């Protein structure tokens, strides 16, 4: 069930978040190298296994977080070099064994 989330690092244009994406965003908010998180659209899809895919963008990466019945895009902006960016991506990927 989608809920709403606000915080210092979250943009305020869209606050609806899925349960699985909430876990990812909560972890990302705690990382000092993450400067901004922007929540994207939610799409309802069929049943499936939770997963995440990360795609590079300028200044960060885009996560596509899949829950049991929905997916949500989350844009993550990271301060620092490529090594820090890859470290943050690794932490996100570790949440989906």
matplotlib code that plots the C-alpha trace (Angstrom):
import matplotlib.pyplot as plt

x = [0.0, 1.5, 2.2, 3.7, 7.2, 8.9, 12.4, 15.2, 16.8, 13.6, 12.1, 8.6, 7.1, 6.1, 5.8, 4.0, 6.2, 5.7, 6.6, 9.7, 11.0, 10.4, 13.0, 15.5, 14.9, 15.2, 18.6, 19.7, 18.6, 21.2, 24.1, 26.1, 27.2, 23.6, 22.5, 19.0, 16.4, 13.5, 10.6, 9.2, 6.0, 4.5, 3.2, 1.1, 2.3, 1.7, 3.0, 6.7, 9.9, 11.2, 14.3, 16.2, 18.0, 20.3, 21.1, 23.7, 22.6, 24.5, 25.4, 23.9, 21.8, 18.2, 16.8, 13.9, 12.6, 10.2, 8.0, 5.6, 3.0, 4.4, 7.5, 8.8, 11.5, 13.8, 16.5, 19.4, 22.0, 25.4, 28.3, 31.8, 33.6, 32.7, 33.8, 31.3, 28.6, 29.3, 29.4, 25.9, 24.7, 26.2, 24.4, 21.1, 21.7, 22.6, 19.0, 17.7, 19.4]
y = [0.0, 3.3, 5.8, 9.3, 10.1, 13.5, 14.3, 16.7, 15.0, 14.2, 16.5, 17.7, 17.5, 13.8, 12.1, 8.9, 5.8, 2.1, -0.2, -1.6, 1.7, 3.2, 0.7, 1.8, 5.5, 5.2, 3.6, 6.2, 9.1, 8.0, 8.1, 11.3, 11.1, 11.2, 14.8, 14.5, 11.8, 12.3, 9.9, 8.9, 7.4, 4.2, 1.5, -1.4, -4.7, -8.4, -10.5, -11.0, -11.1, -7.8, -6.5, -3.4, -2.0, 1.0, 3.1, 6.0, 9.6, 12.8, 13.3, 10.0, 7.1, 6.1, 3.1, 1.1, -0.6, -3.5, -4.7, -7.6, -5.9, -2.5, -0.7, 2.8, 5.0, 6.7, 9.2, 9.4, 12.2, 11.5, 13.8, 12.6, 10.5, 7.4, 5.1, 6.6, 6.4, 2.7, 2.2, 3.6, 1.4, -1.6, -0.8, -0.6, -3.9, -5.6, -5.0, -7.4, -10.8]
z = [0.0, -1.0, 1.8, 2.0, 3.1, 3.7, 4.8, 4.5, 1.5, -0.3, -2.9, -2.1, -5.6, -5.2, -1.7, -2.4, -1.9, -2.0, 0.9, -0.7, -1.9, 1.6, 2.9, 0.3, 0.7, 4.5, 4.2, 1.6, 3.8, 6.4, 4.0, 4.2, 0.5, -0.7, -1.2, -2.8, -3.4, -5.8, -5.9, -9.2, -10.5, -9.2, -11.7, -10.7, -12.2, -11.7, -8.8, -8.7, -6.7, -5.2, -7.1, -7.9, -11.0, -11.0, -14.0, -14.0, -14.5, -14.2, -10.5, -9.3, -10.4, -11.0, -9.1, -10.3, -7.2, -7.7, -4.9, -4.9, -7.1, -8.1, -9.3, -8.4, -9.9, -7.4, -8.5, -6.1, -6.3, -4.7, -3.7, -4.4, -6.9, -8.8, -6.0, -3.6, -6.2, -6.7, -2.9, -2.5, -5.4, -3.7, -0.5, -2.4, -4.2, -0.9, 0.3, -2.5, -2.0]

ax = plt.figure().add_subplot(projection="3d")
ax.plot(x, y, z, "-o")
ax.set_aspect("equal")
plt.show()
